[in-house]
């Protein structure tokens, strides 16, 4: 199939920018063409998109059967936020991230505001806000993305136009490794408005193909001074929920994209150079498919782990219920157990003691000497198990 390329974009001259390579300065800043309303794709691309949507359907149904679906949702959000912090240059361990979220969920975050895991809180707040807005019928458009950006950058309440970028931007890990400069000016406002209209319109494109196209356009528009990569990923996640592909945020897409960051950047740059968008759609669809299948395997392993714990423990009392919930909430403390199961501190202490004796939990002194308990079996599945990782 002879697929026409996207129309050519425009290149605007830029002044000298600190750290930007001379080759990029000579090239100028890129302004993409508006997304076309009708864009045919090759049959092979549609086939891959269909595989991605089928995998998402299987994942959504499997998660619905999971006893601790809410735990899977939160673990996914934490993993995505962890990837966002890493993208910003501050790596955070999953154990630290989950412990910080446990404390913050009840208004009791660690007092050390400089701790790396505290950087996750704005991303998690943005995810929660976005999901709530989508649940109430909001479109995932520029207005909502502005709200997410304001939360992620610590400026909640600012309007969209106050948040927009006013200087040329760059895409890449560092200015020295920039692979594209992005244009600014009045046309940025018009392009973002066109993007919102395009996203809201009904389209004949399969849903994953449309999300992939909108994701690409957000990246090369780079509408905000900061957090653009996080916003594009947030858009993709929210739009999957908005258009009915998923019921919750249970696909840690950021994890896959971070693992393939060099290829991700190459694919975006290739569209700029050639206009051939279908390769990007295929790359994005493969990311969705492979990550969805990895999550399916994760759910299977979690269910097996829950059965294993059930065989190790008595069938009466709170102990088996607490152990079963660990597959969704692998970091707990005594206060969490008291609140979830309406038990006394003494009873919660006895529960953790018995789970530590059976090596289901291990104690860990978190920041400020706050003791939490960690289920290492679940953390291994979430973080570094080869069968639950979507390897490229």
C-alpha positions in Angstrom: 0.0 0.0 0.0 1.4 3.4 -1.0 0.8 5.5 2.1 1.2 9.3 1.6 3.5 11.0 4.1 2.4 13.8 6.4 2.6 17.3 4.9 6.0 19.0 5.5 6.4 21.0 8.7 8.0 24.4 9.0 11.5 25.3 10.4 12.0 28.6 12.2 15.4 30.1 12.9 16.5 30.2 16.5 19.0 32.2 18.5 21.8 30.6 20.3 20.6 28.3 23.1 22.9 27.2 26.0 24.3 23.7 25.5 22.5 23.0 22.2 24.7 21.6 19.5 25.5 23.8 16.5 24.0 21.4 14.1 20.6 21.8 15.8 20.9 25.5 15.9 21.6 25.7 12.2 18.6 23.4 11.5 16.2 25.6 13.5 13.0 24.8 15.5 10.4 22.5 14.0 6.7 23.3 13.8 4.6 20.2 12.8 1.8 20.4 10.3 -1.7 19.9 11.7 -2.9 16.4 12.0 -4.9 15.3 8.9 -8.5 14.2 9.3 -8.0 11.3 7.0 -4.8 9.3 7.2 -4.7 5.8 5.6 -2.2 3.4 7.2 -0.8 0.1 5.8 -2.6 -3.1 6.5 0.3 -4.4 8.6 0.0 -1.3 10.8 -3.7 -1.9 11.3 -3.0 -5.5 12.2 -0.5 -4.5 14.9 -3.0 -1.9 16.2 -5.7 -4.6 16.4 -3.3 -6.8 18.4 -2.7 -4.0 20.8 -6.4 -3.3 21.4 -7.0 -7.1 21.8 -4.3 -7.3 24.4 -5.8 -4.3 26.3 -9.2 -6.0 26.3 -7.7 -9.2 27.8 -5.8 -7.1 30.4 -8.9 -5.2 31.4 -10.9 -8.4 31.9 -8.1 -10.1 33.9 -7.7 -7.1 36.1 -11.5 -7.0 36.8 -11.2 -10.5 38.2 -8.3 -9.7 40.4 -9.3 -9.4 44.0 -7.2 -6.4 44.7 -7.7 -4.5 41.4 -7.4 -1.2 43.2 -3.9 -2.3 44.4 -2.9 -3.1 40.8 -4.1 0.4 39.7 -2.1 2.2 42.4 1.0 0.1 41.8 0.8 0.9 38.1 0.4 4.6 38.8 3.4 4.5 41.2 5.5 2.7 38.6 4.6 5.3 36.0 5.4 8.1 38.4 8.7 6.4 39.2 9.5 6.4 35.5 8.6 10.1 35.3 11.0 10.9 38.1 13.7 8.9 36.4 13.0 10.8 33.1 13.6 14.0 35.1 17.0 12.7 36.2 16.1 11.5 39.7 15.9 7.7 40.0 13.6 6.4 42.8 13.4 2.8 43.9 10.1 1.1 43.8 10.2 0.2 47.5 10.8 3.8 48.4 8.1 5.0 46.0 5.5 2.6 47.4 6.4 3.5 51.0 6.2 7.2 50.4 2.8 6.8 48.7 1.5 4.7 51.6 2.3 7.5 54.0 1.2 10.3 51.8 -2.2 8.6 51.1 -3.2 9.4 54.7 -1.7 12.9 54.9 1.5 11.7 56.6 4.3 12.0 54.1 8.0 11.7 55.3 9.2 15.0 56.7 12.3 15.1 54.5 10.9 17.1 51.5 14.2 16.7 49.7 13.9 12.9 49.6 13.8 11.7 45.9 10.6 9.8 46.4 8.8 13.1 47.2 9.1 14.0 43.6 6.5 11.3 42.8 3.7 13.1 44.6 2.9 15.7 41.9 2.7 13.0 39.2 0.4 10.8 41.3 -1.8 13.8 42.1 -1.9 14.7 38.4 -3.0 11.1 37.5 -5.7 11.1 40.2 -7.0 14.5 39.0 -7.0 13.3 35.3 -8.9 10.1 36.1 -11.4 11.9 38.1 -12.0 14.5 35.4 -12.4 11.7 32.8 -14.8 9.8 35.0 -17.0 13.0 35.0 -17.0 13.2 31.3 -14.1 15.5 30.5 -12.4 15.2 27.1 -8.7 14.6 27.3 -7.9 17.9 25.5 -5.5 20.8 25.9 -7.5 22.2 28.8 -7.2 19.0 30.8 -3.5 18.6 29.9 -2.9 22.2 31.2 -4.4 21.1 34.5 -2.1 18.1 34.6 0.9 20.3 33.8 0.0 22.8 36.5 -0.2 20.0 39.1 3.0 18.3 37.9 5.0 21.5 38.0 3.6 22.7 41.3 1.4 25.5 39.9 -2.1 24.3 40.3 -4.8 26.8 39.3 -2.9 28.5 36.5 -4.8 28.8 33.2 -3.6 27.1 30.0 -2.3 30.2 28.3 -0.2 31.1 31.4 1.4 27.7 31.2 2.4 27.6 27.5 6.0 27.7 26.4 7.3 31.1 25.3 10.8 30.2 24.2 12.1 27.5 21.8 12.3 24.1 23.4 14.4 21.0 22.8 13.6 17.3 22.9 16.2 14.9 24.3 17.8 13.7 27.6 20.0 16.8 27.9 20.5 20.0 25.7 23.7 18.5 24.5 21.9 15.4 23.3 18.9 17.2 21.8 17.4 15.5 18.8 14.9 18.2 17.9 14.3 21.9 18.6 10.6 23.0 18.9 9.1 26.2 17.7 7.1 28.7 19.8 5.0 31.8 19.1 1.4 32.5 18.3 1.2 29.5 16.0 1.7 27.2 19.1 -1.6 28.3 20.5 -3.4 27.7 17.2 -1.7 24.3 16.8 -2.7 23.2 20.3 -6.3 24.3 19.6 -6.3 22.3 16.4 -4.9 19.3 18.3 -7.7 19.5 20.8 -10.3 19.7 18.1 -8.8 16.7 16.3 -8.7 14.7 19.5 -12.4 15.4 20.3 -13.7 14.6 16.8 -15.0 11.2 15.9 -12.5 9.4 13.7 -12.5 6.2 11.6 -9.0 5.4 12.9 -8.7 2.6 15.4 -8.4 4.0 18.9 -4.8 3.0 19.5 -3.8 4.5 16.1 -5.5 7.8 17.0 -3.8 7.9 20.5 -0.4 7.2 18.9 -0.9 10.1 16.4 -2.0 12.5 19.2 0.9 11.4 21.4 3.4 12.1 18.6 1.9 15.5 17.9 2.1 16.5 21.6 5.8 15.6 21.7 6.8 17.7 18.7 4.5 20.6 19.7 6.0 20.6 23.2 3.4 23.1 24.4 4.8 23.6 27.9 8.2 24.6 29.3 8.4 21.5 31.4 6.9 18.0 31.9 6.0 17.6 28.2 7.1 14.0 28.0 5.1 13.2 31.2 2.1 15.0 29.8 2.1 13.1 26.5 2.3 9.8 28.5 -0.5 11.0 30.8 -2.6 11.9 27.8 -2.2 8.4 26.3 -3.1 6.7 29.6 -6.2 8.9 30.1 -7.4 8.6 26.6 -7.3 4.8 26.8 -9.7 5.1 29.8 -11.7 7.8 28.1 -12.3 5.9 24.9 -13.1 2.6 26.7 -10.0 0.5 26.0 -9.3 0.3 29.8 -11.4 1.0 32.8 -8.5 2.1 35.0 -4.8 3.0 34.8 -3.4 -0.5 34.7 -0.9 -0.2 31.8 2.5 1.2 32.9 3.3 2.5 29.5 6.0 4.8 30.8 8.0 1.8 32.0 8.2 0.4 28.4 8.9 3.7 26.8 11.7 4.4 29.2 13.3 1.0 28.5 13.3 1.9 24.8 14.0 5.6 25.1 16.7 5.8 22.3 14.4 4.1 19.9 11.4 6.2 21.0 13.4 9.3 20.2 14.6 7.9 16.9 11.0 7.1 15.8 9.8 10.6 16.6 12.7 12.2 14.7 12.1 9.8 11.7 8.6 11.2 11.4 9.9 14.7 11.3 12.4 13.8 8.6 10.3 11.6 6.4 6.6 12.3 7.2 6.2 8.5 7.4 3.9 8.3 10.4 3.0 4.6 10.2 6.3 3.4 11.6 5.7 5.5 14.7 2.1 4.1 15.0 3.6 0.5 14.8 6.2 1.3 17.4 3.6 2.7 19.8 1.1 -0.1 19.2 3.9 -2.7 19.9 4.6 -0.9 23.1 1.0 -1.1 24.2 0.6 -4.7 23.1 3.8 -5.9 24.8 3.2 -4.0 28.0 -0.4 -5.2 28.2 0.8 -8.8 27.7 3.5 -8.3 30.4 0.8 -7.0 32.8 -1.3 -10.1 32.0 1.6 -12.3 33.0 2.0 -10.2 36.1 -1.6 -10.8 37.1 -1.1 -14.5 36.6 2.0 -14.5 38.8 0.2 -12.5 41.5 -2.8 -14.9 41.5 -0.4 -17.8 41.9 1.4 -16.0 44.7 -1.9 -15.4 46.5 -2.7 -19.2 46.3 0.8 -20.0 47.6 0.2 -17.7 50.6 -3.2 -19.3 51.2 -1.6 -22.7 51.5 0.9 -21.5 54.1 -1.6 -19.8 56.4 -4.6 -20.8 58.5 -7.9 -20.2 56.9 -9.5 -18.3 59.7 -8.9 -14.9 61.2 -7.4 -11.8 59.5 -4.1 -13.4 58.6 -5.1 -14.9 55.2 -7.0 -11.8 54.2 -4.0 -9.6 55.0 -1.6 -11.9 53.1 -4.0 -12.0 50.1 -4.1 -8.2 49.9 -0.3 -8.0 49.8 -0.4 -8.9 46.1 -2.0 -5.5 45.5 -0.5 -3.5 48.4 3.0 -4.9 49.0 4.1 -2.2 51.4 2.2 -1.8 54.7 2.6 -0.6 58.3 0.7 -1.1 61.5 -1.5 1.9 61.0 -2.5 0.8 57.5 -3.5 -2.6 58.9 -5.5 -1.0 61.7 -7.4 1.2 59.3 -8.1 -1.5 56.6 -9.1 -4.3 59.0 -10.5 -2.4 62.0 -8.0 -4.1 64.4 -6.0 -2.7 67.3 -2.4 -1.8 67.1 -1.6 -4.9 69.2 -3.5 -7.1 66.7 -1.7 -5.4 63.7 1.6 -6.0 65.4 0.8 -9.7 65.9 -0.3 -10.0 62.2 3.0 -8.5 60.9 5.0 -10.7 63.4 3.4 -13.9 62.0 3.9 -12.8 58.4 7.5 -12.0 59.1 8.0 -15.4 60.7 6.7 -17.0 57.5 9.0 -14.8 55.4 6.0 -13.3 53.6 6.9 -9.8 55.0 10.3 -8.3 55.9 10.6 -5.2 58.2 12.2 -2.1 56.9 13.0 1.2 58.6 11.9 3.9 56.2 12.7 7.6 56.4 12.2 9.3 59.8 12.7 5.8 61.4 9.1 4.8 60.4 8.9 1.1 60.2 7.1 -0.4 57.3 6.8 -4.0 56.1 7.6 -5.1 52.6 6.4 -8.1 50.6 9.6 -8.8 48.5 7.9 -11.5 46.4 5.5 -8.9 44.9 8.2 -6.3 44.5 10.3 -8.7 42.5 7.3 -9.3 40.2 6.7 -5.6 39.8 10.2 -4.4 39.3 12.6 -6.9 37.8 11.0 -10.3 37.0 11.9 -11.2 33.4 8.4 -12.7 32.7 6.6 -9.5 33.8 8.8 -7.1 31.9 8.0 -6.1 28.3 11.4 -6.5 26.9 11.9 -4.9 23.4 
